Amino acid sequence: MRYMLLIYDCHREQMPDRYDDVLAYVEDLKERGVFLAGDPLHLPDTATTVRVRDEETLITDGPFAETHEQLGGYFILDCKDLDEAIELAARCPLAELGSIEVRPVLEADYR
């Protein structure tokens, strides 16, 4: 089953000294055969939020919500179960700095 690890409060630009640790973590995930995708995101102030209300497109600079925790990146893993996904999330070096939300991915065929 696919799981998305949503990484909060850890932005690459803010912690260049941890990047090598993250690369080693990704290599470990690849060796285990569970890594499907992952990318860091630019800082939240680069976000653009789009909403449509009453057929009108509304565009706002910045993230959707003003919260203390901001999404900094993600990994998508193919794990046997939630326990494995949690174990791998706990091994991520970024879990020591921010938080990692583990969510199962709904299977959908958009082709």
C-alpha positions in Angstrom: 0.0 0.0 0.0 1.2 3.5 -0.8 1.7 6.0 2.1 2.5 9.6 1.9 4.9 11.0 4.5 4.1 14.7 4.8 7.0 16.6 6.3 6.2 19.7 8.3 8.4 22.5 9.6 11.5 21.2 7.8 12.4 23.3 4.7 15.6 22.5 2.8 16.6 26.2 2.6 16.5 26.4 6.4 18.6 23.4 7.2 21.3 22.7 4.6 23.4 20.9 7.2 20.8 18.0 7.3 20.6 17.5 3.6 23.2 14.8 3.5 21.3 12.9 6.2 18.2 13.1 4.2 20.0 11.8 1.1 21.3 8.8 3.1 17.7 8.2 4.3 16.4 8.2 0.8 19.1 5.8 -0.4 18.1 3.4 2.5 14.5 3.6 1.3 15.5 2.8 -2.2 17.6 -0.2 -1.0 14.5 -1.5 0.8 12.5 -1.1 -2.3 9.8 1.2 -0.8 10.7 4.6 -2.2 8.4 5.8 -5.0 8.8 9.6 -4.9 9.8 12.5 -2.8 10.7 16.2 -3.1 11.3 19.2 -0.8 9.1 22.2 -1.4 10.0 25.8 -1.6 9.2 28.0 1.4 5.5 28.6 2.1 5.8 32.3 1.0 6.2 31.1 -2.6 2.8 29.3 -2.6 -0.2 30.4 -4.6 -3.6 29.3 -3.4 -6.5 28.9 -5.9 -10.1 28.6 -5.0 -13.3 28.7 -7.1 -16.4 30.2 -5.5 -19.6 30.8 -7.5 -17.7 30.2 -10.7 -15.1 32.9 -9.9 -11.4 32.0 -9.6 -9.8 33.5 -6.5 -6.0 33.6 -6.3 -4.1 34.4 -3.1 -0.4 34.7 -2.7 0.9 32.5 0.1 -0.3 29.3 1.7 -3.9 28.5 2.3 -3.8 28.6 6.0 -1.7 30.6 8.5 -0.6 27.8 10.8 2.5 27.2 12.9 3.2 24.0 10.9 4.0 24.4 7.2 4.4 21.6 4.7 8.1 21.4 3.7 8.1 18.2 1.5 6.9 14.7 1.1 7.9 11.1 0.4 5.6 8.5 -1.2 6.5 5.0 0.0 5.1 1.5 -0.9 4.9 -0.2 2.4 3.4 -3.5 3.5 1.3 -1.8 6.2 0.9 1.2 8.4 3.4 -0.2 11.0 6.2 -0.2 8.4 5.2 3.3 7.2 5.4 4.6 10.8 8.7 2.8 11.4 10.2 4.4 8.3 8.8 7.9 9.2 10.4 7.6 12.6 13.8 6.9 10.9 13.6 10.0 8.8 16.2 12.6 10.1 13.6 15.4 9.7 11.3 13.8 12.3 13.9 15.1 14.9 13.3 18.7 13.7 9.7 18.9 12.7 6.9 16.4 12.4 5.9 13.7 9.8 2.3 12.9 9.1 1.7 9.4 7.7 -1.3 9.1 5.4 -2.5 6.2 3.3 -2.9 7.0 -0.4 -6.4 6.2 -1.9 -6.0 4.2 -5.0 -7.6 6.1 -7.9 -7.3 5.6 -11.7 -7.3 9.0 -13.3 -6.1 7.8 -16.7 
